[in-house]
Amino acid sequence: MKPVAICQYAPHEGPGYFATYLTAHRIPWRLVKIDEGDALPELSDISGLGLMGGPMSVNDDLAWIPPMLDLVRESVVRDVPVIGHCLGGQLMSKALGGKVTRNAVKEIGWGRVEVRGTLAAEWGPSESFVGYHWHGETFSVPAGAERIWSSAHCENQAFVLRSHFAMQCHIEMTEDLITSWCETGAREIEANLARSPAVQTPQVMREDMDSRLSALHAVADRIYRRWTAGLVA
C-alpha cells in the first residue's frame, strides 16, 4: 500500500496519535517536514494526505501555502482522502473556497465539543466529547461540506466533504505534545488567560490527563478508522 503523507508545519506539532494509529493498523506513512523545506508529495505516490497544526495563519504570506492549497484541491478532485488538524483544517477550508478569520476568543486547553449533523455518527461519536484546543482563528464551512462539530466558543469545529475531514480542534494529542505545547506556548497562555474564558493554565490541562487522553483517543480511533477506509490502494 502507498503511504499516507503527513505534512508537518512546525517541529513541535508532529503527528502524535495520528501516527500511532496508522502504525498500529499497519498503514504505512511518511512525514513531510514542510517546516524544513521538504517537497510536497506527488498524489500518485500516496494513499492519503494528513495535515497537522502550526502557529502560523493560512492567510500569512508564506511561500509554501499556495502550493499546499493547490495540493489539497487536487487531492479532493482526485478523491485522495485529506484529513486536517487545526491549521490543517483551516488549509482545507481555504483551499475549498472557505474563509479563515479571527475567532471571537482563543481556545487553549480542554473543552467540550458538541456533535451535530446527519454525517456525525458515520464519522465519530454521536454524543458530545471533550476535545483539545489551541487556536485563535476559525474556518468557515465550504460549499458542499457539512459541519458536524461545534463548541461554545467556536461554531465550526469540524466539517466533512465525502472522504475528507477537517477539524479545528485536536484529536491527535499525546502527553508529550501537551507538555511541549505548554512549554513553547507559555507566553501565549499567560497573555490570554484574562482575555478568554476558553484558555486554561498548564496545571488545569494536566489534570486527569491519562483519562482525558484515553477518551480523546477513543474519539480519534473512530475518526481515523473512517478516514483510512477511504485510502487509495
C-alpha positions as CSV (number, residue, x, y, z in Angstrom):
1,M,0.0,0.0,0.0
2,K,1.2,3.5,-0.8
3,P,1.9,5.6,2.3
4,V,-0.1,8.3,3.9
5,A,1.8,11.6,3.6
6,I,1.7,13.6,6.9
7,C,2.6,17.3,6.4
8,Q,4.3,18.9,9.4
9,Y,4.4,22.7,9.6
10,A,6.2,23.2,12.9
11,P,8.7,20.9,14.8
12,H,6.7,20.8,17.9
13,E,3.4,20.0,16.1
14,G,4.2,16.5,14.9
15,P,1.7,13.7,14.0
16,G,1.3,12.4,17.6
17,Y,-1.5,9.9,18.0
18,F,-2.3,10.0,14.3
19,A,1.0,8.3,13.5
20,T,0.4,5.9,16.4
21,Y,-2.9,4.9,15.0
22,L,-1.5,4.4,11.5
23,T,1.4,2.3,12.7
24,A,-0.8,0.1,15.0
25,H,-3.0,-0.7,12.0
26,R,-0.1,-1.4,9.7
27,I,-0.8,1.6,7.4
28,P,2.4,3.0,6.0
29,W,3.1,6.7,6.4
30,R,5.9,9.2,5.9
31,L,6.5,12.6,7.4
32,V,6.8,15.6,5.1
33,K,8.5,18.3,7.0
34,I,7.3,21.4,5.3
35,D,8.9,23.4,8.1
36,E,12.3,22.1,7.0
37,G,11.7,22.6,3.2
38,D,10.6,19.1,2.2
39,A,8.9,19.0,-1.2
40,L,5.2,18.3,-1.4
41,P,4.3,14.7,-2.2
42,E,3.1,13.6,-5.6
43,L,-0.5,12.4,-5.4
44,S,0.3,9.3,-7.4
45,D,2.7,8.2,-4.7
46,I,0.4,8.5,-1.7
47,S,-2.8,6.9,-0.4
48,G,-4.0,9.9,1.6
49,L,-2.9,13.3,2.8
50,G,-2.7,14.3,6.5
51,L,-2.3,17.9,7.6
52,M,-1.1,18.8,11.1
53,G,-1.2,22.0,13.1
54,G,1.0,25.0,13.2
55,P,1.3,28.5,14.8
56,M,1.0,30.4,11.5
57,S,-2.1,31.6,9.7
58,V,-3.2,30.3,6.4
59,N,-3.5,34.0,5.4
60,D,0.2,34.6,6.0
61,D,2.4,35.4,3.0
62,L,4.4,32.1,3.2
63,A,5.9,30.6,0.1
64,W,4.6,27.0,0.8
65,I,0.9,28.0,1.4
66,P,-0.2,28.5,-2.2
67,P,1.2,25.1,-3.5
68,M,-0.2,23.4,-0.3
69,L,-3.7,24.8,-1.1
70,D,-3.3,23.6,-4.7
71,L,-2.4,20.1,-3.4
72,V,-5.5,20.0,-1.2
73,R,-7.7,21.0,-4.1
74,E,-6.1,18.4,-6.4
75,S,-6.5,15.7,-3.7
76,V,-10.2,16.4,-3.4
77,V,-10.7,16.4,-7.2
78,R,-8.9,13.1,-7.5
79,D,-10.6,11.6,-4.4
80,V,-7.3,11.2,-2.4
81,P,-8.6,11.5,1.2
82,V,-7.4,14.5,3.1
83,I,-7.6,15.0,6.9
84,G,-6.7,18.3,8.6
85,H,-6.0,19.0,12.3
86,C,-6.4,22.7,13.3
87,L,-4.2,24.6,10.9
88,G,-4.7,21.6,8.5
89,G,-8.4,22.1,8.8
90,Q,-8.0,25.8,8.0
91,L,-5.9,24.9,5.0
92,M,-8.7,22.6,3.8
93,S,-11.4,25.3,4.2
94,K,-9.4,27.9,2.4
95,A,-8.5,25.6,-0.4
96,L,-12.1,24.6,-0.9
97,G,-13.4,28.2,-1.1
98,G,-14.0,28.9,2.6
99,K,-12.5,31.7,4.7
100,V,-10.2,31.7,7.7
101,T,-10.8,34.6,10.1
102,R,-10.0,35.5,13.7
103,N,-12.1,33.7,16.3
104,A,-14.0,35.7,18.9
105,V,-11.7,34.3,21.6
106,K,-8.7,32.0,21.8
107,E,-9.4,28.4,22.8
108,I,-6.4,26.8,24.6
109,G,-6.9,23.6,26.6
110,W,-9.7,21.0,27.1
111,G,-13.2,21.9,26.1
112,R,-16.4,20.2,25.2
113,V,-17.3,19.6,21.5
114,E,-20.9,19.2,20.5
115,V,-21.9,16.8,17.8
116,R,-24.4,17.7,15.1
117,G,-25.4,16.9,11.5
118,T,-26.5,13.8,9.6
119,L,-23.0,12.6,9.0
120,A,-21.7,12.8,12.6
121,A,-22.5,9.2,13.6
122,E,-20.8,7.9,10.5
123,W,-17.6,9.7,11.3
124,G,-17.3,9.6,15.0
125,P,-19.1,9.8,18.4
126,S,-22.9,10.6,18.3
127,E,-22.7,12.5,21.6
128,S,-20.6,15.4,22.8
129,F,-17.0,14.8,24.0
130,V,-14.1,16.7,25.5
131,G,-11.6,17.7,22.9
132,Y,-8.3,19.6,23.0
133,H,-8.0,23.1,21.5
134,W,-5.2,25.6,20.6
135,H,-6.2,28.2,18.1
136,G,-7.0,31.9,17.7
137,E,-8.6,31.7,14.2
138,T,-11.6,29.8,12.8
139,F,-12.7,28.5,9.4
140,S,-15.9,28.7,7.5
141,V,-17.6,25.5,6.2
142,P,-17.0,25.4,2.4
143,A,-19.9,24.9,0.0
144,G,-21.0,21.2,-0.3
145,A,-19.4,20.3,3.1
146,E,-21.3,19.5,6.3
147,R,-20.5,20.8,9.7
148,I,-20.6,18.0,12.3
149,W,-18.9,19.5,15.4
150,S,-19.2,22.8,17.3
151,S,-18.2,24.3,20.6
152,A,-19.4,27.1,22.9
153,H,-16.6,29.4,21.7
154,C,-16.2,28.2,18.1
155,E,-19.1,27.3,15.9
156,N,-17.2,25.4,13.3
157,Q,-15.1,22.6,14.9
158,A,-15.2,20.1,12.1
159,F,-16.7,19.5,8.6
160,V,-17.0,16.6,6.3
161,L,-16.8,16.5,2.5
162,R,-17.2,13.0,1.1
163,S,-14.0,11.2,2.3
164,H,-12.3,14.4,3.5
165,F,-12.4,15.5,7.2
166,A,-11.3,18.9,8.6
167,M,-11.0,19.8,12.3
168,Q,-10.4,23.0,14.2
169,C,-9.7,21.1,17.4
170,H,-7.0,18.4,18.0
171,I,-7.7,14.7,18.4
172,E,-4.0,13.7,17.9
173,M,-2.8,14.8,21.3
174,T,-0.4,12.8,23.5
175,E,1.1,13.6,26.9
176,D,4.3,14.6,25.2
177,L,2.6,17.0,22.8
178,I,0.6,18.7,25.6
179,T,3.7,19.1,27.7
180,S,5.7,20.5,24.7
181,W,2.9,22.9,23.7
182,C,2.5,24.2,27.3
183,E,6.2,25.0,27.3
184,T,6.5,26.6,23.9
185,G,3.2,28.4,24.3
186,A,3.7,29.6,27.9
187,R,3.7,33.3,26.9
188,E,0.6,32.9,24.8
189,I,-1.3,31.2,27.6
190,E,-0.2,33.9,30.1
191,A,-1.2,36.7,27.7
192,N,-4.7,35.3,27.1
193,L,-5.8,33.9,30.5
194,A,-7.6,37.1,31.4
195,R,-8.9,37.7,27.9
196,S,-10.6,34.5,27.1
197,P,-12.9,32.1,29.1
198,A,-11.6,29.3,26.9
199,V,-7.9,29.5,27.9
200,Q,-6.6,27.2,30.6
201,T,-3.4,27.1,32.7
202,P,-0.9,24.3,32.1
203,Q,-1.8,23.0,35.5
204,V,-5.5,22.6,34.5
205,M,-4.6,21.0,31.2
206,R,-2.5,18.4,33.0
207,E,-5.3,17.4,35.5
208,D,-6.7,13.9,34.9
209,M,-4.6,13.8,31.7
210,D,-4.5,10.0,31.4
211,S,-8.2,9.5,31.4
212,R,-8.8,12.6,29.2
213,L,-6.3,11.3,26.6
214,S,-7.8,7.8,26.7
215,A,-11.3,9.2,26.0
216,L,-9.9,11.5,23.3
217,H,-8.0,8.6,21.6
218,A,-11.3,6.6,21.5
219,V,-12.8,9.5,19.5
220,A,-9.7,9.6,17.3
221,D,-9.9,5.9,16.7
222,R,-13.4,6.3,15.2
223,I,-12.4,9.3,13.0
224,Y,-9.2,7.7,11.8
225,R,-10.9,4.3,11.2
226,R,-13.5,6.0,9.0
227,W,-10.9,8.2,7.2
228,T,-8.5,5.3,6.5
229,A,-11.3,3.3,5.0
230,G,-11.2,5.6,2.0
231,L,-7.4,5.5,1.4
232,V,-6.4,4.9,-2.2
233,A,-4.9,1.5,-2.8
